[in-house]
Amino acid sequence: MKRKINYILNQYWEFLLFSVLLTVLVVSCADHIFFWDTVQLGARHATFYYDNGLSFEFLPNRIDSGHIPSFGYLLAVCWTLFGKSLLVSHLFVLPFAIGIAWQAHRFLNHFISKKNLIWAMLLLFLDTTFLSQVSLVSPDIPLLFFFLFALNSILTNKRVSVAVAFSLLFLVSMRGMILTVPLFLFDVYLHSNFSFKKIKTSLITIVKLGIPYLPAASIFIGFSWFHFTQKGWIGYHEDSPWAIFFQRVGFSGVIKNTAVFGWRLLDFGRVFIWLIGFACLVWIWRKKLKFSNKAKQLSVLFLLIIAFLSIPAIIYYDLKGHRYFMPIYFSVTFLVSYLLLEVVQNKLFQKASLFIGLIGLISGSFWVYPSHIAQGWDSTLGHLSYYQLRDNMIQFMDEYSIDKSQVGFDFPGGYEQRFLDLSEETWFFPEVDIENQEYILFSNVVNEFSDEELIELKENWKLIHQEKSITVNFVLYHRGQ
């Protein structure tokens, strides 16, 4: 028994370490209210199903995001079984976070030697966007888990697992469906041995490879058809709050979106991963080395993932949230880790790159832009002080009998309190109307303030209370006389 335990610890200690660390992160955030898009995709969806006795029905249009609402429904099931609370909500995400550690360990173990595995996992899991999503009740954590599960199923060519993984990907979100295309092409690259000289045989092989994807396709077609027959729309509708996000942009919009997309890939310390990857390629070029089969596999995976996830980000008005691109972050880190740790044979270069990369990723949690630049606060651990500062500000308002219904405050703080902390409180901060309100609550976490409104508040309104941390600040303004 002791020998077996020692074997498990020796073989899987990296996975066990990160499982413990992720558990600590989730538990330490277990009293945090719902934040950013998790209010819509988590609390509001789950509340609807919880309040309706877990009945199988479509969400009302005002909160229907077009996805299959499996995440919200399963969260409602957890509330029904274990109680409706923030603790239960956060713990609901924990198995998926641990599953990501397991699937990442499996995948990296195929490419990275045992002695270097811990460094590859550090480069992967110190990404502040990933850690921030783990700290939230986020559907992107199950999505990332199923993505890695699908990737490992393809790598090991286990066709039943492929069918299960892609069916689950389709149940999470439309982005899970988008990921199917590059992953299927990766599957074909690995297992079809495609040849134009044997085109018929190659096509038959590709068709056979595609069979495990049919259950996922059936889920999508079935849901979309039934949804359309009941509601008359698929994905979004004209009156949807998110309809503008799906509008196509023109040439100038494509240029702007491309720039923002590139920024998202480099943001929050990830620029150092890309720089290390570039330095590795230069080293390989100077040494005149050829790419190994493993390097080619990781390169193809990365190129496919970034190519297909970039399309909606570039051609639509606003589908550029940092969290949308976590499969890209993981894919590029897989490739860079392999090049740095397994190909580059220079210990000084490796150590310097690891130091720069790890410190750079840690620094990402402290990247804060000026208030007039919109920032993805749900994608950085820098947002963690938001919860306590918000509580402090509300306590101040209560102490001085300031009516919160008269205080303007925008997304992510404008939801009814019951959707944030799962209480029975129905009060909420109304949207900012700087022309008519007596009080305005400003926070750099809010991206909705225009430059003109920021100038107006600072120059013509009275600051009556402030709460701040290293990264987040709240300021309560009064119109004054």
Secondary structure by P-SEA (a helix, b strand, c coil): caaaaaaaaaacaaaaaaaaaaaaaaaaacccccccccccccaaaaaaaaaaccccccccccccccccaaaaaaaaaaaaaccccaaaaaaaaaaaaaaaaaaaaaaaaacccccaaaaaaaaccccaaaaaaaacccaaaaaaaaaaaaaaaaaacaaaaaaaaaaaaaaccaaaaaaaaaaaaaaaaccccccccaaaaaaaaaaaaaccaaaaaaaaaaaaaaaaaaccccccccccccccccccccaaaaaaaaaaaaaaaacccaaaaaaaaaaaaaaaaaacccccaaaaaaaaaaaaaaaaaacccccccccccccccaaaaaaaaaaaaaaaccccccaaaaaaaaaaaaaaaaacccccccccccccccccccccaaaaaaaaaaaaaaaaccccccccccccccccccccccccccccccccccccccbbbbbcccccccaaaaaaaacccccccccccccbbbbbbbbcc
